[in-house]
Amino acid sequence: MKDNLPNRIPIFPLSNFIFFPNTSAPLNIFEPRYIAMIDQCMKTDRLLGMVQPKRITGNEIPELFNVGCLGKISSFNETEDGRYVIVLNGITRFNITKEIDNKKNFREFEINFHNFERDTSDEQEKIDFSDINLIFKDLKRVFDKQGYLINWNELKKQTLDQTINTLSMASPFSKEEKQMLLEAKDLKYRKKKLEQILKIYNSDNFSNKTLQ
């Protein structure tokens, strides 16, 4: 599968948002530079990368985290006011290797897929589903504290990896904590990190703590 994937892609930087393989995300595109980016994607392979910026300060070009997720546009609609509403399906995580001077108003990077071979494998990682019940309980407490609404019954219909990844994406965690979950080498390690973060957030002083 990775042999057919590009080594150069446009990047959509979105703060406090992570995206995983085998998940879907609706996106509302309205900035002219990203409208141009989607136009290019729709004319070619419909592929783009989602990466978090490390920080956004004024008009500076933000430094990006090194790991993001490649997605394919599966649905595209243009609104009457010129916005694009798309659905992006996650394929595999990638490493950024170098930014390309493309003379365009959106950014493109050279990438590789080292250490993320499992993302496109059909093999399912095994985790005891009973372990997830505690995560559900702890996450529900955190989500309720933050005023987040989650359809828990719908989540339980997903596969185990989709459930953990969807909850990681939707969580009210810091961008650093979300990036840690994205970069976790496999599902078991991501589950372990998720449990560690939840332990902090469910403590009395959770609002001022970030797991490093």
NORHUPE-V377537 format. One record per residue. RES is the residue in one small letter. PSI is psi in radians with two decimals (NA if undefined). OMEGA is omega in radians with two decimals (999 if undefined). Layout:
BEGIN
res={RES | RES}
psi={PSI | PSI}
omega={OMEGA | OMEGA}
END
This chain:
BEGIN
res={m | k | d | n | l | p | n | r | i | p | i | f | p | l | s | n | f | i | f | f | p | n | t | s | a | p | l | n | i | f | e | p | r | y | i | a | m | i | d | q | c | m | k | t | d | r | l | l | g | m | v | q | p | k | r | i | t | g | n | e | i | p | e | l | f | n | v | g | c | l | g | k | i | s | s | f | n | e | t | e | d | g | r | y | v | i | v | l | n | g | i | t | r | f | n | i | t | k | e | i | d | n | k | k | n | f | r | e | f | e | i | n | f | h | n | f | e | r | d | t | s | d | e | q | e | k | i | d | f | s | d | i | n | l | i | f | k | d | l | k | r | v | f | d | k | q | g | y | l | i | n | w | n | e | l | k | k | q | t | l | d | q | t | i | n | t | l | s | m | a | s | p | f | s | k | e | e | k | q | m | l | l | e | a | k | d | l | k | y | r | k | k | k | l | e | q | i | l | k | i | y | n | s | d | n | f | s | n | k | t | l | q}
psi={-0.79 | -0.39 | -0.42 | 0.04 | 2.64 | 2.73 | 0.13 | 2.20 | 2.70 | 2.61 | 2.33 | 1.82 | 2.19 | 2.04 | 2.44 | 0.52 | 2.16 | 2.77 | 2.37 | 2.74 | 2.58 | 0.39 | 2.91 | 2.59 | 2.21 | 2.42 | 2.41 | 1.94 | 2.13 | -0.38 | 2.39 | -0.68 | -0.60 | -0.43 | -0.78 | -0.68 | -0.79 | -0.65 | -0.78 | -0.77 | -0.75 | -0.43 | -0.24 | -1.91 | 0.06 | 0.31 | 2.43 | 2.84 | 2.50 | 2.18 | 2.49 | 2.39 | 2.52 | -0.66 | 2.67 | 2.04 | 1.87 | -2.34 | 0.15 | 2.58 | 2.06 | 2.50 | 2.44 | 2.67 | 2.73 | -0.30 | 2.29 | -2.92 | 2.33 | 2.35 | 2.78 | 2.33 | 2.04 | -0.29 | 2.40 | 2.24 | 2.45 | 2.28 | 2.94 | -0.48 | 0.24 | 0.08 | 2.75 | 2.31 | 2.00 | 2.81 | 2.24 | 2.24 | 2.19 | 2.42 | -1.05 | 2.67 | 2.83 | 2.86 | 2.36 | 2.31 | -0.64 | 2.46 | 2.50 | 2.34 | 1.62 | -0.03 | 0.44 | 2.98 | 0.12 | 2.82 | 2.52 | 2.61 | 2.64 | 2.46 | 2.88 | 2.99 | 0.43 | 2.35 | 0.08 | 0.51 | -0.56 | -0.38 | -0.51 | 0.26 | 2.57 | -0.17 | 2.27 | 2.30 | 2.51 | 2.16 | 2.43 | 2.11 | -0.44 | -0.47 | -0.48 | -0.45 | -0.70 | -0.70 | -0.76 | -0.81 | -0.83 | -0.71 | -0.70 | -0.66 | -0.76 | -0.79 | -0.71 | -0.70 | -0.64 | -0.05 | 0.36 | 2.45 | 2.17 | 2.38 | 1.58 | -0.60 | -0.66 | -0.67 | -0.65 | -0.23 | -0.22 | 2.93 | 2.88 | -0.77 | -0.65 | -0.66 | -0.87 | -0.73 | -0.69 | -0.73 | -0.63 | -0.71 | -0.73 | -0.15 | 2.62 | 0.73 | 2.96 | 2.85 | -0.57 | -0.71 | -0.71 | -0.68 | -0.66 | -0.71 | -0.69 | -0.71 | -0.13 | 2.30 | -0.54 | 3.11 | -0.67 | -0.71 | -0.66 | -0.73 | -0.73 | -0.79 | -0.67 | -0.73 | -0.70 | -0.75 | -0.74 | -0.61 | -0.69 | -0.78 | -0.43 | 0.05 | 2.97 | -0.53 | 0.61 | -0.46 | -0.35 | 0.29 | 2.48 | 2.25 | 2.25 | NA}
omega={-3.09 | 3.10 | -3.11 | -3.09 | -3.08 | 3.03 | 3.07 | -3.09 | 2.95 | -3.09 | 3.03 | 3.14 | -3.12 | -3.04 | 3.08 | 3.12 | 3.02 | -2.98 | -3.04 | 2.97 | 3.10 | 2.98 | 3.11 | 3.14 | 3.02 | -3.11 | 3.11 | -3.04 | -3.10 | 3.12 | -3.09 | -3.10 | -3.14 | 2.94 | 3.11 | 3.12 | 3.14 | 3.07 | 3.13 | -3.13 | -3.09 | 3.12 | -3.07 | -3.00 | 3.14 | -3.09 | 3.03 | -3.13 | 3.04 | -3.13 | 3.07 | 2.93 | 3.12 | 3.09 | 3.09 | -3.12 | 3.08 | -3.08 | 3.14 | 3.01 | -3.01 | 2.98 | -3.09 | 2.93 | -3.04 | -3.09 | 3.07 | -3.14 | 3.10 | 3.12 | 3.09 | 3.13 | -3.11 | 3.13 | -3.10 | 3.07 | 3.06 | -3.12 | -3.13 | -3.14 | 3.00 | 3.07 | 3.00 | 3.03 | -3.06 | 2.95 | -3.11 | 3.10 | -3.10 | -3.13 | -3.11 | 3.02 | -3.13 | 3.01 | 3.00 | 3.11 | -3.09 | 3.04 | -3.12 | 3.06 | -2.98 | 3.12 | 3.12 | -3.13 | 2.98 | -2.98 | 3.06 | -3.05 | 2.90 | -3.06 | 2.93 | -3.05 | -3.11 | 3.09 | -3.14 | -3.12 | -3.11 | -3.07 | -3.12 | 3.12 | 3.09 | -3.10 | -3.13 | 3.05 | -3.08 | 3.03 | 3.11 | -3.08 | 3.12 | 3.10 | -3.07 | -3.12 | 3.13 | 3.10 | 3.09 | -3.10 | -3.12 | 3.13 | -3.13 | 3.12 | 3.13 | -3.12 | 3.13 | 3.12 | -3.07 | -3.14 | 3.13 | 3.11 | -3.13 | 3.05 | -3.02 | -3.14 | 3.10 | 3.13 | -3.08 | 3.10 | -3.11 | 2.99 | -3.07 | -3.13 | 3.08 | -3.13 | -3.13 | -3.12 | 3.11 | 3.12 | 3.08 | 3.13 | -3.02 | -3.01 | 3.11 | -3.10 | 3.08 | 3.14 | 3.11 | 3.12 | 3.10 | 3.12 | 3.10 | 3.13 | 3.12 | -3.05 | 3.13 | -2.96 | 3.13 | -3.04 | -3.13 | 3.13 | 3.11 | 3.10 | 3.12 | 3.13 | 3.11 | 3.11 | 3.13 | 3.13 | -3.12 | 3.12 | 3.11 | -3.08 | 3.14 | 3.04 | -3.07 | -3.06 | -2.99 | -2.99 | -3.08 | -3.05 | 3.06 | 3.11 | 3.14 | 999}
END
